[in-house]
Amino acid sequence: MPAKRLRVTLRYIEILDSKDVDMYGEFRFRFQVGVADRGVVSETRIPEEGHLSIADHPSMNKVTRRDVLFEGEVEDGETLVVEASGEELDTLSANDQLTSYRREFTGPVESWIGEHGPWDEGASDVQDPEQLGDWRLAYAIERVD
């Protein structure tokens, strides 16, 4: 079966705990997305330089993005891995690490296409992988023709 060209695009990052006393935190994130079977990995730092200032107040805690995290060929039977880590930067103490994210997509490539984010798993009693406790993320996997 021929390879399919996919693009993985970050949609948003939402902070639930700024880990800072003043409600605003200074964050940076690292995403690694790739085809595990071939060792093809794309690494993205957000932001490229500096940090994002994000509050944990519900009206100010979501940052919309449109960063392409991966674009490449994937075949049925291969595994696409999406990993993310984040940290809140501290001046006077060690940086606070956010809960790490890792999700593997296997099986038919067409079954991966779509939006992946909080509450997309269906049943409310199912733990959604994109809800990480101290933060949430959403991204899309789309076919590029």
C-alpha positions as CSV (number, residue, x, y, z in Angstrom):
1,M,0.0,0.0,0.0
2,P,1.4,3.5,-0.9
3,A,2.6,5.9,1.8
4,K,0.3,8.7,2.8
5,R,1.5,12.2,3.4
6,L,0.4,13.5,6.8
7,R,0.7,16.8,8.6
8,V,0.4,17.2,12.4
9,T,-0.6,20.7,13.5
10,L,-0.8,22.0,17.0
11,R,-4.1,23.7,17.7
12,Y,-3.8,25.0,21.2
13,I,-2.1,24.7,24.6
14,E,-4.2,25.2,27.7
15,I,-2.6,25.7,31.2
16,L,-4.6,24.5,34.2
17,D,-1.9,25.2,36.8
18,S,0.5,28.0,36.1
19,K,2.7,26.8,39.0
20,D,3.4,30.4,39.8
21,V,2.2,32.6,42.7
22,D,1.1,35.5,40.6
23,M,-1.1,33.4,38.4
24,Y,1.0,33.9,35.3
25,G,3.7,31.5,34.3
26,E,6.5,31.6,31.7
27,F,6.3,28.4,29.7
28,R,8.2,26.7,26.9
29,F,7.3,23.4,25.2
30,R,9.1,20.8,23.2
31,F,7.3,18.5,20.7
32,Q,8.7,15.5,19.0
33,V,6.6,13.8,16.3
34,G,7.7,11.1,14.0
35,V,7.5,7.6,12.6
36,A,9.0,5.3,15.2
37,D,9.6,2.4,12.8
38,R,12.0,4.5,10.7
39,G,13.4,6.8,13.3
40,V,12.0,9.9,11.5
41,V,11.4,12.6,14.1
42,S,10.6,16.2,13.8
43,E,11.4,18.4,16.9
44,T,9.7,21.7,17.5
45,R,10.3,24.2,20.3
46,I,7.4,26.5,21.2
47,P,8.2,29.3,21.2
48,E,11.4,29.1,19.2
49,E,13.0,31.6,21.5
50,G,11.9,33.0,24.9
51,H,8.7,31.9,26.5
52,L,4.9,32.1,26.5
53,S,3.3,34.0,29.4
54,I,0.2,32.1,30.3
55,A,-2.2,32.5,33.2
56,D,-4.2,29.7,34.8
57,H,-7.3,31.8,35.0
58,P,-10.0,30.2,32.8
59,S,-10.4,33.4,30.7
60,M,-6.6,33.7,30.0
61,N,-5.2,30.1,30.0
62,K,-5.5,29.0,26.4
63,V,-3.0,29.8,23.6
64,T,-4.1,29.1,20.1
65,R,-1.4,28.0,17.8
66,R,-1.0,26.8,14.2
67,D,2.5,25.2,14.4
68,V,3.2,22.3,12.0
69,L,4.8,19.7,14.2
70,F,5.4,17.1,11.5
71,E,4.9,16.6,7.8
72,G,5.9,13.4,6.2
73,E,5.1,10.0,4.7
74,V,3.6,7.3,6.8
75,E,2.5,3.8,5.7
76,D,-0.2,1.5,7.2
77,G,1.5,-0.7,9.8
78,E,3.9,2.0,10.9
79,T,3.6,3.9,14.2
80,L,3.3,7.6,14.5
81,V,4.4,8.9,17.9
82,V,3.4,12.3,19.3
83,E,5.4,13.5,22.4
84,A,5.2,16.8,24.2
85,S,6.9,18.2,27.3
86,G,6.7,21.6,28.9
87,E,8.1,23.5,31.7
88,E,7.3,26.7,33.7
89,L,10.5,28.8,34.0
90,D,11.5,30.0,37.4
91,T,14.2,32.6,38.2
92,L,14.8,31.8,41.9
93,S,14.3,28.0,41.9
94,A,14.3,25.0,39.6
95,N,11.9,25.1,36.6
96,D,8.6,23.3,37.2
97,Q,8.1,20.4,34.8
98,L,4.6,19.8,33.4
99,T,3.2,16.3,32.9
100,S,4.7,14.7,29.8
101,Y,2.5,13.6,26.9
102,R,3.0,10.6,24.6
103,R,0.6,9.0,22.2
104,E,1.2,6.3,19.7
105,F,-1.0,5.9,16.6
106,T,-1.0,2.4,15.0
107,G,-3.2,0.6,12.5
108,P,-4.6,2.1,9.4
109,V,-3.3,5.6,8.8
110,E,-6.7,6.8,7.8
111,S,-8.0,6.1,11.3
112,W,-5.6,8.7,12.8
113,I,-7.0,11.6,10.7
114,G,-8.9,14.2,12.7
115,E,-8.7,16.4,15.7
116,H,-7.1,15.1,18.9
117,G,-7.8,17.0,22.1
118,P,-9.6,17.0,25.4
119,W,-13.0,15.3,25.4
120,D,-12.5,13.6,22.0
121,E,-12.5,10.1,23.4
122,G,-16.3,9.9,23.7
123,A,-17.4,8.5,27.1
124,S,-17.0,10.9,30.0
125,D,-15.6,8.1,32.2
126,V,-12.7,7.5,29.8
127,Q,-9.4,9.3,30.7
128,D,-8.6,11.4,27.7
129,P,-4.9,11.3,26.9
130,E,-4.8,15.0,26.0
131,Q,-6.0,16.0,29.5
132,L,-2.8,15.9,31.5
133,G,-3.8,17.4,34.8
134,D,-1.8,20.6,34.8
135,W,-2.3,21.3,31.1
136,R,-4.1,20.2,28.0
137,L,-3.3,20.2,24.3
138,A,-5.0,19.8,21.0
139,Y,-3.7,19.0,17.6
140,A,-4.9,17.8,14.2
141,I,-3.6,15.0,12.0
142,E,-4.6,15.7,8.4
143,R,-3.9,14.1,5.0
144,V,-1.8,16.3,2.7
145,D,-2.3,15.4,-1.0
